[in-house]
């Protein structure tokens, strides 16, 4: 009735055919958009649609819960990946996350490029040594993302030896990050070299605060002494006694900043080895070498080597043959290597328990090593044209677990996977078993391997950069950087990618000595 409200009852219906409003009208075409097709549907389809309509209200919150669960799961995955990348970022040599938009973020002139070549990341600051136009040395701290010079600290040398072409010698200033009392300091060492420099001149050691560049300590080290850094200490190997036929060497660890003695160790007498192939002015046993690796220190003097703990306790006494040296390897293992006249390695694996295993290989070098696969030692062979073959060996027994033949160009270790560039491919291997997880052919030699934790970053032809997925080796993206790197110069002046040691970013060098920093 007009003006009255009617109560309407909503009734759930089953899926019945829906007829067009023109159905059955003579002279008109019958529509079959939903009716006949629906009528022909199987009973189970109709029943499913009916069930969905009846339970729609209860399904809405269920779907919401499912969507929320998926969102939380994705957030957890994203956070885990972010945490993983943050851990990797602290590993020397891992560059910041990148993608196909990578480009030049700043440029270093030839003078500043020296700091990039031999500098180190210390608490987020790139610390390195430079020389001004007059040859005076300084240590600088750079922002690795912008190239802004945060600080410059002038430093002094021991009495410099003038060279024929200059009043100041050329310097190689190498810096490293060393832990001291819970934080890091920059330890920089200078070495004079060049034409006219006689013998081995003294070195300067500078310890600096990476945040402000304050000079915390300065030392002079006699030429021919061994030098290394451990946590909190500078370690020196110097001649202690010399009776003409035998020499004793003193190894002393002093506090990085205060110079206070932490421990000392004296070698047994070693025979003097005559030498006429060394630098002018040297004779006999005058040079010691020191290497610090994990918690071990290797002292090398001519035909002898000793392995000490970082606390100065003797672990191994290793006689050396002529033209031999002792190399630290992974997992507390050392390799005694000998260079032969046939340009091949003769090697002996020295296990922690003192067992010696002949391997005829040298220690493998990794561009990045996150410490995974700790029970595996990597060794390489030497062929007539470079490194030939890569082996994984047990750090406990020395047994060869696997072998990858061919020319090995570069390698890095992440999450128990060894990524290798050979002469014709990229490969990912299970570091424990040698199983090839994937192989990607290459049409040229990949002379450098870098990673941001997501991709293998490989220089391509010219000044292109290619990114391969760590997961499956597929090419994810490629970009040509030639024009951007060249800037206002011709691309012929671009030398190309060059890797130093644990560079914090990717560097492309120009023929002038300047560097384009990528990010």
The 8 nearest C-alpha neighbors of each residue, nearest first, counted from 0:
[[1, 3, 2, 4, 5, 6, 7, 8],
 [2, 0, 3, 4, 5, 6, 7, 8],
 [3, 1, 0, 4, 5, 6, 7, 8],
 [2, 4, 1, 0, 5, 6, 7, 8],
 [5, 3, 6, 2, 0, 1, 7, 8],
 [6, 4, 7, 3, 0, 2, 8, 1],
 [5, 7, 4, 8, 3, 9, 0, 10],
 [6, 8, 5, 9, 4, 10, 3, 11],
 [7, 9, 10, 6, 5, 11, 12, 4],
 [10, 8, 7, 11, 12, 6, 53, 5],
 [9, 11, 12, 8, 7, 13, 53, 52],
 [12, 10, 9, 13, 53, 52, 49, 14],
 [13, 11, 10, 14, 49, 15, 52, 9],
 [12, 14, 15, 49, 11, 45, 46, 48],
 [13, 15, 45, 12, 49, 16, 48, 46],
 [16, 14, 13, 17, 38, 37, 12, 34],
 [15, 17, 34, 38, 37, 18, 14, 35],
 [18, 16, 34, 33, 15, 19, 37, 35],
 [19, 17, 34, 16, 20, 22, 33, 31],
 [18, 20, 21, 22, 30, 17, 29, 31],
 [21, 19, 22, 18, 30, 23, 29, 24],
 [22, 20, 19, 24, 29, 23, 27, 30],
 [21, 23, 29, 19, 20, 24, 18, 30],
 [24, 22, 25, 21, 29, 27, 20, 28],
 [23, 25, 22, 21, 27, 26, 29, 28],
 [26, 24, 27, 23, 28, 22, 21, 29],
 [27, 25, 24, 28, 23, 29, 21, 22],
 [26, 28, 25, 24, 29, 21, 22, 23],
 [29, 27, 30, 26, 21, 22, 24, 25],
 [28, 30, 22, 21, 27, 31, 19, 23],
 [31, 29, 19, 32, 28, 22, 21, 18],
 [32, 30, 34, 33, 35, 29, 36, 19],
 [31, 33, 30, 34, 36, 35, 19, 37],
 [34, 32, 31, 37, 36, 35, 17, 16],
 [33, 35, 17, 16, 18, 37, 31, 36],
 [34, 36, 38, 37, 31, 33, 39, 16],
 [35, 37, 39, 38, 34, 33, 40, 31],
 [38, 36, 40, 34, 39, 35, 33, 16],
 [39, 37, 35, 16, 36, 40, 34, 15],
 [38, 40, 36, 37, 35, 41, 34, 42],
 [41, 39, 37, 38, 44, 42, 36, 45],
 [42, 40, 43, 44, 39, 45, 38, 46],
 [41, 43, 45, 44, 46, 40, 47, 39],
 [44, 42, 46, 45, 41, 47, 40, 48],
 [45, 43, 47, 46, 42, 41, 48, 40],
 [44, 46, 42, 48, 43, 47, 14, 49],
 [45, 47, 43, 49, 44, 48, 42, 50],
 [48, 46, 50, 44, 49, 45, 43, 51],
 [49, 47, 51, 45, 50, 46, 52, 44],
 [48, 50, 46, 52, 47, 51, 13, 45],
 [51, 49, 47, 53, 48, 52, 54, 46],
 [52, 50, 48, 54, 49, 53, 55, 47],
 [53, 51, 49, 55, 50, 54, 48, 11],
 [52, 54, 50, 51, 55, 49, 11, 56],
 [55, 53, 51, 57, 56, 52, 58, 50],
 [54, 56, 58, 52, 57, 51, 53, 59],
 [57, 55, 58, 54, 59, 60, 53, 52],
 [56, 58, 54, 55, 59, 60, 61, 53],
 [57, 59, 61, 55, 56, 60, 62, 54],
 [58, 60, 62, 61, 56, 57, 63, 55],
 [59, 61, 63, 62, 58, 64, 57, 56],
 [62, 60, 58, 64, 63, 59, 65, 57],
 [61, 63, 65, 59, 64, 60, 58, 66],
 [62, 64, 60, 66, 61, 65, 67, 59],
 [63, 65, 67, 61, 62, 66, 68, 60],
 [66, 64, 62, 68, 63, 67, 61, 69],
 [67, 65, 63, 69, 68, 64, 62, 70],
 [66, 68, 70, 64, 65, 69, 63, 71],
 [69, 67, 65, 71, 70, 66, 64, 72],
 [68, 70, 72, 66, 67, 71, 73, 65],
 [71, 69, 67, 73, 68, 72, 66, 74],
 [70, 72, 74, 68, 73, 69, 67, 75],
 [73, 71, 69, 75, 70, 74, 68, 76],
 [72, 74, 76, 70, 75, 71, 77, 69],
 [73, 75, 71, 77, 72, 76, 78, 70],
 [74, 76, 78, 72, 73, 77, 79, 71],
 [77, 75, 73, 79, 74, 78, 80, 72],
 [78, 76, 74, 80, 75, 79, 73, 81],
 [79, 77, 81, 75, 80, 76, 82, 74],
 [78, 80, 82, 76, 81, 77, 83, 75],
 [79, 81, 83, 77, 82, 78, 84, 76],
 [82, 80, 78, 84, 83, 79, 77, 85],
 [81, 83, 79, 85, 80, 84, 78, 86],
 [84, 82, 80, 86, 85, 81, 79, 87],
 [83, 85, 87, 81, 86, 82, 88, 80],
 [86, 84, 82, 88, 83, 87, 81, 89],
 [87, 85, 83, 84, 88, 89, 82, 90],
 [86, 88, 84, 90, 89, 85, 83, 93],
 [89, 87, 85, 86, 90, 93, 84, 95],
 [88, 90, 87, 86, 91, 85, 93, 92],
 [91, 89, 87, 88, 93, 92, 369, 86],
 [92, 90, 501, 93, 89, 367, 503, 502],
 [501, 91, 93, 502, 367, 503, 94, 90],
 [94, 92, 451, 450, 91, 88, 90, 87],
 [93, 95, 451, 504, 503, 92, 450, 96],
 [96, 94, 451, 97, 88, 93, 504, 518],
 [97, 95, 451, 94, 98, 452, 453, 84],
 [98, 96, 95, 101, 518, 451, 99, 100],
 [97, 99, 100, 101, 96, 476, 466, 454],
 [98, 100, 101, 476, 478, 477, 97, 466],
 [99, 101, 98, 102, 97, 478, 518, 477],
 [102, 100, 518, 99, 98, 97, 517, 103],
 [103, 101, 517, 518, 104, 100, 480, 483],
 [102, 104, 517, 516, 105, 515, 518, 484],
 [105, 103, 517, 518, 516, 102, 145, 144],
 [106, 104, 516, 103, 145, 146, 515, 107],
 [107, 105, 515, 514, 516, 108, 104, 146],
 [106, 108, 514, 112, 111, 513, 109, 515],
 [107, 109, 513, 111, 110, 112, 106, 514],
 [110, 108, 513, 512, 112, 111, 107, 511],
 [111, 109, 112, 108, 113, 129, 130, 131],
 [110, 112, 113, 108, 107, 109, 114, 129],
 [113, 111, 109, 115, 114, 107, 110, 108],
 [112, 114, 116, 111, 115, 129, 110, 117],
 [115, 113, 127, 118, 128, 112, 116, 111],
 [116, 114, 112, 118, 113, 117, 127, 111],
 [115, 117, 113, 114, 118, 499, 112, 500],
 [118, 116, 173, 115, 114, 127, 174, 113],
 [117, 119, 127, 114, 174, 115, 126, 116],
 [120, 118, 175, 126, 125, 174, 121, 176],
 [119, 121, 125, 124, 123, 126, 122, 176],
 [122, 120, 124, 176, 123, 209, 119, 125],
 [121, 123, 124, 120, 183, 209, 210, 176],
 [122, 124, 121, 120, 125, 142, 143, 209],
 [125, 123, 121, 120, 122, 142, 141, 140],
 [124, 126, 120, 141, 140, 119, 143, 121],
 [127, 125, 140, 118, 119, 139, 124, 120],
 [128, 126, 118, 114, 138, 139, 174, 117],
 [127, 129, 138, 114, 172, 137, 139, 113],
 [128, 130, 137, 136, 113, 114, 138, 111],
 [131, 129, 136, 134, 135, 137, 132, 110],
 [130, 132, 134, 133, 135, 136, 129, 110],
 [131, 133, 134, 130, 135, 110, 136, 129],
 [134, 132, 131, 135, 167, 130, 166, 165],
 [133, 135, 130, 131, 167, 132, 136, 168],
 [134, 136, 130, 131, 133, 137, 132, 167],
 [137, 135, 130, 129, 154, 153, 134, 131],
 [138, 136, 153, 154, 152, 129, 128, 130],
 [137, 139, 128, 152, 127, 151, 129, 153],
 [140, 138, 151, 127, 150, 126, 128, 152],
 [139, 141, 126, 150, 149, 125, 148, 124],
 [142, 140, 148, 125, 149, 147, 146, 124],
 [141, 143, 146, 147, 144, 145, 124, 125],
 [144, 142, 146, 145, 141, 125, 124, 503],
 [145, 143, 142, 146, 104, 518, 105, 147],
 [144, 146, 147, 142, 143, 105, 104, 141],
 [147, 145, 142, 143, 141, 105, 144, 148],
 [146, 148, 142, 145, 141, 149, 143, 144],
 [147, 149, 141, 150, 140, 146, 142, 139],
 [150, 148, 140, 141, 147, 142, 151, 139],
 [149, 151, 140, 148, 139, 212, 211, 152],
 [150, 152, 139, 138, 153, 137, 140, 212],
 [151, 153, 138, 137, 212, 139, 154, 150],
 [152, 154, 137, 136, 138, 151, 155, 135],
 [155, 153, 137, 136, 152, 156, 138, 205],
 [154, 156, 157, 153, 136, 203, 135, 137],
 [157, 155, 203, 158, 159, 154, 202, 136],
 [156, 158, 159, 203, 201, 155, 219, 202],
 [157, 159, 156, 160, 201, 155, 200, 161],
 [160, 158, 157, 161, 156, 167, 168, 191],
 [159, 161, 196, 168, 162, 158, 167, 166],
 [162, 160, 166, 167, 168, 159, 165, 163],
 [161, 163, 195, 165, 164, 168, 166, 194],
 [164, 162, 165, 195, 161, 194, 166, 168],
 [165, 163, 162, 166, 161, 194, 167, 168],
 [166, 164, 167, 162, 163, 161, 168, 134],
 [165, 167, 161, 162, 168, 164, 163, 160],
 [166, 168, 165, 161, 134, 162, 159, 169],
 [169, 167, 161, 162, 191, 170, 160, 192],
 [168, 170, 192, 191, 193, 167, 171, 134],
 [171, 169, 191, 190, 172, 192, 189, 168],
 [170, 172, 190, 189, 173, 191, 169, 192],
 [171, 173, 189, 128, 188, 170, 190, 187],
 [172, 174, 117, 188, 187, 118, 171, 189],
 [175, 173, 187, 118, 186, 119, 127, 188],
 [176, 174, 119, 186, 185, 177, 187, 173],
 [175, 177, 185, 121, 184, 183, 186, 119],
 [178, 176, 183, 184, 230, 185, 175, 179],
 [177, 179, 183, 230, 182, 231, 184, 181],
 [178, 180, 231, 182, 181, 183, 230, 177],
 [181, 179, 182, 231, 178, 183, 230, 184],
 [180, 182, 179, 178, 183, 231, 230, 184],
 [183, 181, 179, 178, 180, 184, 177, 122],
 [182, 184, 178, 177, 179, 176, 121, 122],
 [183, 185, 208, 177, 207, 176, 209, 178],
 [184, 186, 176, 207, 206, 175, 209, 177],
 [185, 187, 206, 175, 174, 205, 176, 184],
 [188, 186, 174, 205, 173, 204, 185, 206],
 [189, 187, 204, 173, 172, 203, 174, 205],
 [190, 188, 172, 203, 202, 171, 170, 173],
 [189, 191, 202, 171, 170, 192, 172, 188],
 [192, 190, 170, 169, 168, 171, 200, 189],
 [193, 191, 169, 196, 170, 190, 168, 194],
 [192, 194, 196, 169, 195, 168, 191, 162],
 [193, 195, 196, 162, 192, 163, 197, 164],
 [194, 196, 162, 197, 193, 163, 161, 160],
 [197, 195, 194, 193, 192, 160, 198, 162],
 [196, 198, 195, 279, 199, 280, 200, 278],
 [199, 197, 280, 278, 279, 200, 281, 196],
 [198, 200, 222, 223, 197, 201, 278, 196],
 [199, 201, 222, 198, 202, 191, 197, 221],
 [202, 200, 222, 221, 220, 219, 199, 157],
 [203, 201, 220, 190, 189, 219, 221, 200],
 [202, 204, 219, 189, 188, 218, 156, 220],
 [205, 203, 188, 218, 217, 187, 219, 202],
 [204, 206, 217, 187, 186, 216, 207, 188],
 [207, 205, 186, 216, 215, 185, 214, 217],
 [208, 206, 214, 185, 215, 213, 212, 184],
 [207, 209, 212, 213, 184, 210, 211, 185],
 [210, 208, 212, 211, 184, 207, 185, 121],
 [211, 209, 208, 212, 124, 122, 140, 213],
 [210, 212, 213, 209, 208, 150, 149, 140],
 [211, 213, 208, 209, 207, 210, 150, 152],
 [212, 214, 208, 207, 211, 215, 152, 209],
 [215, 213, 207, 216, 206, 212, 208, 205],
 [214, 216, 207, 206, 256, 213, 208, 217],
 [217, 215, 206, 256, 214, 205, 218, 207],
 [216, 218, 205, 204, 206, 219, 215, 203],
 [219, 217, 204, 203, 220, 205, 216, 202],
 [218, 220, 203, 202, 204, 221, 201, 157],
 [221, 219, 202, 201, 203, 222, 218, 224],
 [222, 220, 201, 224, 223, 202, 219, 200],
 [221, 223, 201, 199, 200, 224, 220, 202],
 [222, 224, 286, 285, 287, 199, 221, 225],
 [225, 223, 237, 287, 236, 222, 221, 286],
 [224, 226, 288, 236, 287, 289, 235, 223],
 [227, 225, 235, 289, 234, 224, 236, 288],
 [228, 226, 234, 289, 290, 291, 233, 235],
 [229, 227, 233, 234, 232, 291, 230, 177],
 [228, 230, 232, 231, 233, 291, 227, 177],
 [229, 231, 178, 232, 177, 179, 228, 233],
 [232, 230, 179, 255, 178, 254, 229, 180],
 [233, 231, 254, 255, 229, 253, 230, 252],
 [232, 234, 228, 253, 252, 255, 227, 229],
 [233, 235, 252, 227, 251, 226, 228, 232],
 [236, 234, 226, 251, 225, 250, 237, 252],
 [235, 237, 250, 225, 224, 249, 248, 287],
 [238, 236, 224, 249, 248, 239, 235, 250],
 [239, 237, 248, 240, 249, 247, 246, 236],
 [238, 240, 248, 249, 247, 237, 241, 246],
 [241, 239, 247, 246, 238, 242, 248, 245],
 [240, 242, 246, 243, 245, 247, 239, 238],
 [243, 241, 244, 245, 240, 246, 247, 271],
 [244, 242, 241, 245, 271, 246, 270, 283],
 [243, 245, 271, 242, 270, 246, 241, 269],
 [246, 244, 270, 269, 271, 268, 243, 242],
 [245, 247, 241, 269, 268, 240, 270, 248],
 [248, 246, 268, 240, 239, 266, 267, 238],
 [247, 249, 238, 239, 266, 237, 265, 236],
 [250, 248, 265, 239, 237, 236, 264, 238],
 [249, 251, 236, 264, 235, 263, 265, 248],
 [252, 250, 263, 235, 234, 262, 249, 264],
 [251, 253, 234, 262, 261, 233, 232, 260],
 [254, 252, 260, 258, 259, 261, 232, 233],
 [255, 253, 232, 258, 259, 257, 256, 231],
 [256, 254, 232, 233, 231, 258, 257, 253],
 [255, 257, 216, 254, 258, 215, 206, 259],
 [258, 256, 259, 254, 255, 216, 253, 215],
 [257, 259, 254, 253, 256, 255, 260, 216],
 [260, 258, 254, 253, 257, 261, 256, 255],
 [261, 259, 253, 262, 252, 258, 254, 251],
 [260, 262, 253, 252, 259, 254, 263, 251],
 [263, 261, 252, 260, 251, 311, 264, 310],
 [262, 264, 251, 250, 252, 311, 265, 249],
 [263, 265, 250, 249, 311, 251, 266, 262],
 [266, 264, 249, 248, 250, 267, 247, 263],
 [265, 267, 248, 247, 268, 249, 264, 250],
 [266, 268, 247, 269, 265, 248, 246, 245],
 [269, 267, 247, 246, 245, 266, 270, 248],
 [270, 268, 245, 246, 247, 267, 271, 303],
 [271, 269, 245, 244, 272, 246, 268, 284],
 [270, 272, 284, 245, 244, 283, 273, 269],
 [273, 271, 283, 284, 270, 274, 301, 302],
 [274, 272, 283, 282, 271, 275, 284, 276],
 [275, 273, 282, 283, 276, 272, 277, 281],
 [274, 276, 277, 282, 273, 281, 278, 283],
 [277, 275, 274, 278, 279, 282, 281, 273],
 [276, 278, 275, 281, 274, 279, 282, 280],
 [279, 277, 198, 281, 280, 276, 197, 199],
 [278, 280, 198, 281, 197, 277, 282, 276],
 [279, 281, 198, 278, 282, 197, 277, 199],
 [282, 280, 279, 278, 198, 277, 283, 285],
 [283, 281, 274, 273, 284, 275, 280, 285],
 [282, 284, 273, 272, 274, 271, 285, 281],
 [283, 285, 271, 272, 286, 282, 301, 273],
 [284, 286, 223, 283, 287, 282, 281, 238],
 [285, 287, 223, 284, 224, 300, 288, 225],
 [286, 288, 225, 300, 224, 299, 223, 236],
 [289, 287, 225, 299, 298, 300, 286, 290],
 [290, 288, 298, 225, 297, 226, 227, 299],
 [291, 289, 297, 296, 227, 292, 288, 298],
 [290, 292, 296, 295, 227, 297, 229, 228],
 [291, 293, 295, 294, 296, 290, 327, 297],
 [292, 294, 295, 291, 331, 296, 309, 229],
 [295, 293, 309, 308, 292, 296, 291, 229],
 [294, 296, 308, 292, 309, 293, 307, 291],
 [297, 295, 291, 307, 290, 306, 308, 309],
 [298, 296, 306, 290, 289, 305, 299, 307],
 [299, 297, 289, 305, 304, 288, 306, 296],
 [298, 300, 304, 288, 287, 303, 297, 289],
 [301, 299, 287, 303, 302, 304, 288, 286],
 [300, 302, 303, 299, 284, 272, 287, 319],
 [303, 301, 319, 320, 300, 318, 321, 304],
 [302, 304, 318, 319, 300, 301, 299, 317],
 [305, 303, 299, 317, 298, 300, 318, 316],
 [304, 306, 316, 298, 315, 297, 317, 307],
 [305, 307, 297, 315, 314, 296, 313, 298],
 [308, 306, 313, 296, 312, 314, 311, 295],
 [307, 309, 295, 310, 312, 311, 294, 296],
 [308, 310, 294, 295, 311, 296, 307, 229],
 [311, 309, 308, 312, 262, 307, 261, 294],
 [310, 312, 308, 307, 309, 264, 262, 313],
 [311, 313, 307, 308, 310, 314, 309, 264],
 [314, 312, 307, 315, 306, 311, 308, 305],
 [313, 315, 307, 306, 312, 308, 316, 305],
 [314, 316, 306, 305, 313, 317, 307, 353],
 [317, 315, 305, 304, 306, 318, 314, 313],
 [316, 318, 304, 305, 303, 315, 319, 306],
 [319, 317, 303, 302, 304, 316, 320, 305],
 [320, 318, 302, 303, 323, 317, 321, 324],
 [319, 321, 323, 302, 322, 318, 337, 303],
 [320, 322, 323, 302, 319, 337, 301, 324],
 [323, 321, 337, 338, 320, 324, 339, 319],
 [324, 322, 337, 321, 320, 336, 319, 338],
 [323, 325, 336, 335, 326, 337, 319, 322],
 [324, 326, 335, 334, 336, 333, 327, 304],
 [327, 325, 334, 333, 335, 328, 324, 362],
 [328, 326, 333, 334, 332, 292, 325, 329],
 [327, 329, 333, 332, 362, 326, 376, 334],
 [330, 328, 376, 331, 332, 327, 375, 377],
 [329, 331, 332, 373, 374, 394, 376, 328],
 [332, 330, 329, 351, 328, 333, 350, 327],
 [331, 333, 350, 328, 330, 329, 349, 351],
 [334, 332, 327, 349, 328, 326, 348, 335],
 [333, 335, 348, 326, 347, 325, 349, 336],
 [334, 336, 325, 347, 346, 324, 326, 348],
 [337, 335, 346, 323, 324, 345, 334, 361],
 [338, 336, 323, 345, 322, 344, 346, 339],
 [337, 339, 344, 322, 343, 342, 323, 345],
 [340, 338, 341, 342, 343, 337, 344, 345],
 [339, 341, 342, 338, 343, 344, 337, 322],
 [340, 342, 339, 343, 338, 383, 344, 382],
 [343, 341, 340, 339, 338, 344, 383, 382],
 [344, 342, 381, 341, 339, 338, 382, 345],
 [345, 343, 338, 359, 360, 337, 381, 346],
 [346, 344, 359, 337, 336, 360, 343, 338],
 [345, 347, 359, 336, 360, 358, 335, 357],
 [346, 348, 357, 335, 356, 358, 334, 355],
 [347, 349, 334, 356, 355, 333, 357, 350],
 [350, 348, 355, 333, 334, 354, 332, 353],
 [349, 351, 332, 354, 353, 352, 348, 355],
 [350, 352, 353, 332, 331, 349, 354, 395],
 [351, 353, 350, 354, 349, 395, 355, 315],
 [352, 354, 350, 351, 349, 355, 315, 314],
 [355, 353, 350, 352, 349, 356, 351, 348],
 [354, 356, 349, 348, 347, 353, 350, 357],
 [355, 357, 348, 347, 358, 397, 354, 349],
 [358, 356, 347, 346, 348, 359, 355, 345],
 [357, 359, 360, 346, 347, 356, 348, 345],
 [360, 358, 345, 346, 344, 357, 347, 361],
 [359, 361, 380, 346, 358, 379, 344, 378],
 [360, 362, 379, 378, 336, 346, 363, 380],
 [361, 363, 378, 328, 379, 377, 334, 364],
 [364, 362, 378, 377, 379, 361, 365, 328],
 [363, 365, 362, 366, 410, 409, 377, 378],
 [366, 364, 411, 410, 367, 368, 363, 412],
 [365, 367, 411, 410, 92, 364, 368, 501],
 [368, 366, 411, 365, 92, 412, 369, 91],
 [367, 369, 412, 370, 411, 365, 413, 366],
 [368, 370, 371, 413, 412, 90, 367, 414],
 [371, 369, 368, 373, 372, 412, 413, 414],
 [370, 372, 415, 373, 369, 414, 413, 412],
 [373, 371, 415, 374, 375, 430, 431, 370],
 [374, 372, 371, 375, 330, 370, 329, 376],
 [373, 375, 394, 372, 393, 330, 376, 395],
 [374, 376, 393, 394, 392, 373, 372, 391],
 [375, 377, 392, 329, 394, 391, 393, 378],
 [378, 376, 391, 363, 390, 362, 392, 375],
 [377, 379, 363, 362, 390, 361, 360, 389],
 [380, 378, 389, 360, 363, 361, 388, 362],
 [379, 381, 360, 387, 388, 386, 361, 382],
 [382, 380, 386, 387, 343, 385, 344, 379],
 [381, 383, 387, 385, 384, 386, 343, 380],
 [382, 384, 385, 381, 342, 343, 386, 387],
 [385, 383, 382, 386, 381, 387, 406, 342],
 [386, 384, 382, 381, 383, 387, 406, 407],
 [385, 387, 381, 407, 406, 380, 382, 379],
 [386, 388, 406, 380, 381, 382, 405, 407],
 [387, 389, 404, 405, 380, 403, 379, 406],
 [388, 390, 379, 403, 402, 378, 404, 380],
 [391, 389, 402, 378, 377, 401, 403, 379],
 [390, 392, 377, 401, 400, 376, 399, 375],
 [393, 391, 399, 376, 400, 398, 375, 397],
 [392, 394, 397, 375, 395, 398, 396, 374],
 [393, 395, 374, 375, 376, 397, 396, 330],
 [396, 394, 393, 397, 350, 374, 351, 398],
 [395, 397, 398, 393, 394, 350, 392, 354],
 [398, 396, 393, 392, 394, 395, 399, 356],
 [399, 397, 393, 396, 392, 400, 394, 395],
 [398, 400, 392, 401, 391, 397, 393, 390],
 [401, 399, 392, 391, 398, 432, 393, 402],
 [400, 402, 433, 391, 399, 390, 432, 403],
 [403, 401, 390, 389, 404, 391, 388, 433],
 [402, 404, 389, 388, 390, 405, 401, 433],
 [405, 403, 388, 402, 389, 387, 406, 407],
 [404, 406, 388, 387, 407, 403, 421, 422],
 [405, 407, 387, 421, 422, 386, 388, 408],
 [406, 408, 421, 386, 409, 387, 388, 405],
 [407, 409, 421, 420, 446, 406, 422, 410],
 [410, 408, 420, 419, 407, 448, 447, 446],
 [411, 409, 419, 365, 418, 366, 420, 448],
 [410, 412, 367, 365, 366, 418, 417, 368],
 [411, 413, 417, 368, 416, 367, 369, 418],
 [414, 412, 416, 415, 369, 368, 417, 371],
 [415, 413, 416, 371, 412, 369, 372, 370],
 [414, 416, 371, 372, 413, 430, 429, 412],
 [417, 415, 429, 430, 413, 414, 428, 412],
 [416, 418, 412, 428, 430, 427, 411, 429],
 [419, 417, 427, 411, 410, 426, 412, 416],
 [420, 418, 410, 426, 425, 409, 421, 417],
 [419, 421, 425, 409, 408, 424, 410, 445],
 [422, 420, 407, 424, 408, 423, 406, 419],
 [421, 423, 444, 406, 424, 407, 408, 420],
 [424, 422, 441, 421, 440, 444, 442, 443],
 [425, 423, 440, 441, 421, 439, 420, 422],
 [424, 426, 420, 439, 419, 438, 421, 440],
 [427, 425, 438, 419, 418, 437, 439, 428],
 [426, 428, 418, 436, 437, 417, 435, 419],
 [429, 427, 435, 417, 433, 434, 436, 416],
 [428, 430, 416, 433, 434, 431, 432, 417],
 [429, 431, 416, 417, 433, 415, 428, 432],
 [432, 430, 429, 433, 372, 375, 391, 400],
 [433, 431, 434, 429, 430, 401, 400, 428],
 [432, 434, 429, 401, 428, 430, 431, 435],
 [435, 433, 429, 428, 432, 436, 430, 431],
 [434, 436, 428, 437, 427, 433, 429, 426],
 [437, 435, 427, 428, 434, 429, 438, 426],
 [436, 438, 427, 435, 426, 471, 472, 439],
 [439, 437, 426, 425, 440, 427, 424, 472],
 [438, 440, 425, 424, 472, 426, 441, 437],
 [441, 439, 424, 423, 425, 438, 442, 426],
 [442, 440, 424, 423, 443, 439, 425, 444],
 [441, 443, 423, 440, 444, 424, 422, 445],
 [444, 442, 441, 445, 423, 422, 460, 459],
 [443, 445, 422, 446, 423, 442, 441, 421],
 [446, 444, 447, 420, 443, 457, 458, 408],
 [445, 447, 444, 408, 409, 448, 458, 420],
 [446, 448, 445, 409, 457, 458, 449, 498],
 [449, 447, 457, 456, 409, 455, 410, 450],
 [450, 448, 456, 455, 457, 447, 93, 451],
 [451, 449, 455, 456, 452, 454, 93, 94],
 [450, 452, 94, 96, 93, 95, 453, 454],
 [451, 453, 450, 454, 84, 87, 93, 96],
 [454, 452, 451, 469, 468, 450, 455, 96],
 [455, 453, 468, 467, 469, 466, 450, 456],
 [454, 456, 450, 467, 466, 449, 469, 457],
 [457, 455, 466, 449, 450, 465, 454, 448],
 [456, 458, 465, 448, 464, 459, 447, 455],
 [459, 457, 464, 463, 465, 445, 447, 496],
 [460, 458, 463, 464, 465, 457, 461, 462],
 [459, 461, 463, 462, 458, 443, 464, 479],
 [460, 462, 463, 459, 481, 495, 479, 458],
 [463, 461, 481, 480, 495, 460, 479, 459],
 [462, 464, 479, 459, 478, 480, 461, 460],
 [465, 463, 458, 459, 478, 477, 457, 479],
 [464, 466, 477, 457, 456, 476, 458, 459],
 [465, 467, 456, 476, 455, 454, 475, 474],
 [466, 468, 474, 455, 454, 472, 475, 473],
 [469, 467, 472, 454, 470, 473, 471, 475],
 [468, 470, 454, 472, 471, 453, 455, 467],
 [469, 471, 468, 472, 473, 453, 454, 437],
 [470, 472, 473, 468, 469, 437, 436, 467],
 [473, 471, 468, 467, 469, 439, 470, 437],
 [472, 474, 467, 468, 471, 475, 439, 470],
 [473, 475, 467, 476, 466, 468, 472, 465],
 [476, 474, 467, 466, 473, 468, 477, 465],
 [477, 475, 466, 474, 465, 99, 478, 467],
 [476, 478, 465, 464, 466, 99, 463, 479],
 [477, 479, 464, 463, 99, 480, 465, 476],
 [478, 480, 463, 481, 462, 464, 477, 482],
 [479, 481, 483, 462, 463, 482, 484, 478],
 [482, 480, 462, 484, 483, 479, 485, 490],
 [483, 481, 485, 484, 480, 486, 490, 479],
 [482, 484, 486, 480, 485, 481, 103, 102],
 [483, 485, 481, 486, 482, 480, 515, 103],
 [486, 484, 490, 482, 488, 483, 489, 481],
 [487, 485, 483, 484, 488, 482, 489, 490],
 [486, 488, 485, 489, 482, 483, 484, 490],
 [489, 487, 485, 486, 490, 492, 491, 493],
 [490, 488, 491, 492, 485, 487, 486, 493],
 [489, 491, 485, 492, 493, 481, 482, 488],
 [492, 490, 489, 493, 494, 485, 488, 510],
 [491, 493, 490, 510, 509, 489, 494, 488],
 [494, 492, 509, 490, 491, 495, 510, 485],
 [493, 495, 509, 508, 510, 492, 496, 507],
 [496, 494, 507, 508, 493, 462, 497, 509],
 [497, 495, 507, 506, 508, 498, 458, 494],
 [496, 498, 506, 507, 495, 499, 508, 447],
 [497, 499, 500, 502, 496, 506, 447, 505],
 [500, 498, 502, 116, 501, 497, 117, 115],
 [499, 501, 502, 498, 92, 366, 117, 116],
 [92, 500, 502, 91, 503, 499, 366, 93],
 [501, 503, 92, 504, 500, 499, 498, 505],
 [504, 502, 94, 92, 501, 93, 120, 505],
 [505, 503, 94, 502, 506, 517, 516, 518],
 [504, 506, 517, 516, 507, 502, 503, 94],
 [507, 505, 516, 496, 515, 497, 517, 504],
 [508, 506, 496, 495, 515, 514, 497, 516],
 [507, 509, 514, 494, 495, 513, 496, 515],
 [510, 508, 493, 494, 511, 513, 512, 492],
 [509, 511, 492, 512, 494, 493, 508, 513],
 [512, 510, 509, 513, 109, 492, 508, 108],
 [513, 511, 109, 510, 509, 508, 514, 112],
 [514, 512, 109, 108, 509, 511, 107, 112],
 [513, 515, 508, 107, 106, 507, 509, 112],
 [514, 516, 106, 507, 506, 103, 484, 105],
 [515, 517, 506, 105, 103, 106, 104, 505],
 [518, 516, 103, 102, 505, 104, 506, 515],
 [517, 101, 102, 104, 103, 97, 516, 504]]
